[in-house]
Amino acid sequence: MTTHKKTIRVMLIDCRPLVLMGLQDLINARKPQMEVSGQATTYTNALDLADQLRPDVIFFSFFPDALNPLAVITGLARSAEMKVLVLKGLYETIPIAQAIEAGARGIVMAEDSTESIIRAIVTVHHRDIGLNRSWAVGLSGYAATGHIPLKCNSERAKLARLTLRERELIRAIVGDPSAKYMCIAGRLGISEHTVHNHLSNIYQKLDLINRIDLLMYAQKHGLTNNEEPPEATWVESD
């Protein structure tokens, strides 16, 4: 007997027609895995449409509007079935910590690869908790504290699996978050293809979605310095 997975219904919220068109084409190209169920160009319309459509994942962009975007995220996130995924441009300044506190389950960079964006939708849809919202509490204090100690063995197990090269790449990304991968590759003396391979391994080992996830994780767990990797005592066999 053949079982069919339920299609992930995605709603888009953005005031830019070109962005909406690009996301719609990207997502609808993955039918029947996922499809765009609706679009909204104002936050008022977004709240009404989300209430009607009850989408699984909501792609949310920050833009000038009569309503406060953080309040809108809170309103959308009240339903556990609807997962809010924030879309951020590389040079856009948005309150990431507050967005997570308001209920966003993840952050996606507009410059991420199409595969990363698709993976983010799937991951956020199936993840019960989403991003660890406790990260948001420490974001504003990172500059002052620099490092939040590890608190659980499971995280030590993840970190112990990182190679020295992967840690070096993480520090390079955190040191210059806006740098292109080609520039980082040149700085480390490796190819851009190798950078992407390392990043794929890092995301898998640390259970992360994309670059924003990695930046937040690195800040929380002290991967911005040159300290030695944790002991491999906690590593479990694959």
Long-range contacts (C-beta under 8 A, 24 or more apart in sequence): 4-32, 5-33, 7-31, 7-32, 7-33, 7-34, 7-35, 8-33, 8-34, 8-35, 8-56, 8-57, 8-121, 8-122, 8-125, 9-34, 9-35, 9-37, 9-53, 9-55, 9-56, 9-57, 10-34, 10-35, 10-36, 10-37, 10-55, 10-56, 10-57, 10-58, 10-59, 10-121, 11-36, 11-37, 11-38, 11-39, 11-40, 11-46, 11-49, 11-50, 11-53, 11-55, 11-57, 11-58, 11-59, 12-36, 12-38, 12-39, 12-40, 12-58, 12-59, 13-39, 13-40, 13-41, 13-43, 13-46, 13-58, 13-59, 13-60, 13-61, 14-39, 14-41, 14-59, 14-61, 14-63, 14-87, 15-41, 15-42, 15-61, 15-63, 15-64, 15-65, 16-61, 16-63, 19-61, 19-87, 19-110, 23-59, 23-87, 26-114, 26-117, 26-118, 27-118, 27-121, 30-118, 33-122, 34-118, 34-121, 34-122, 42-66, 43-67, 43-69, 43-72, 46-72, 46-76, 47-72, 47-75, 47-76, 50-76, 50-82, 54-79, 54-81, 54-82, 55-82, 56-81, 56-82, 56-83, 56-125, 57-82, 57-83, 57-84, 57-85, 57-121, 57-124, 57-125, 58-82, 58-83, 58-84, 58-85, 59-85, 59-87, 59-108, 60-84, 60-85, 60-86, 60-87, 60-104, 61-86, 61-87, 62-86, 62-88, 62-92, 62-94, 70-95, 70-98, 70-99, 70-102, 71-102, 73-99, 73-102, 73-103, 73-104, 74-102, 74-103, 76-103, 77-102, 77-103, 77-104, 77-105, 78-103, 83-124, 83-125, 83-127, 83-130, 85-120, 85-121, 85-124, 88-212, 90-178, 91-178, 96-136, 96-139, 96-212, 96-216, 97-135, 97-136, 97-137, 97-139, 97-140, 98-136, 100-131, 100-133, 100-135, 100-136, 101-133, 101-136, 101-137, 104-130, 104-131, 105-130, 105-131, 106-130, 106-131, 106-209, 106-213, 107-131, 107-210, 107-212, 107-213, 108-209, 108-210, 108-212, 109-210, 109-211, 109-212, 112-210, 112-211, 116-209, 116-210, 119-209, 120-209, 120-210, 123-209, 124-209, 131-213, 131-216, 135-216, 135-217, 135-220, 138-219, 138-220, 139-216, 139-219, 142-219, 146-222, 146-224, 146-225, 147-222, 147-224, 147-225, 148-220, 148-221, 148-222, 149-222, 150-221, 150-222, 150-230, 153-234, 154-234, 155-221, 156-230, 156-231, 156-234, 157-234, 157-235, 157-236, 158-205, 158-206, 158-207, 159-206, 159-221, 159-223, 159-229, 159-230, 160-229, 160-230, 160-231, 160-232, 160-233, 160-234, 160-235, 161-205, 161-235, 162-202, 162-205, 162-206, 162-229, 164-229, 165-198, 166-198, 166-201, 166-202, 166-205, 167-223, 167-229, 169-195, 169-198, 169-199, 169-202, 170-202, 170-214, 170-218, 170-223, 171-218, 171-223, 171-224, 171-225, 171-226, 173-211, 173-214, 173-215, 173-218, 174-215, 174-218, 174-219, 174-223, 174-224, 175-224, 177-211, 177-215
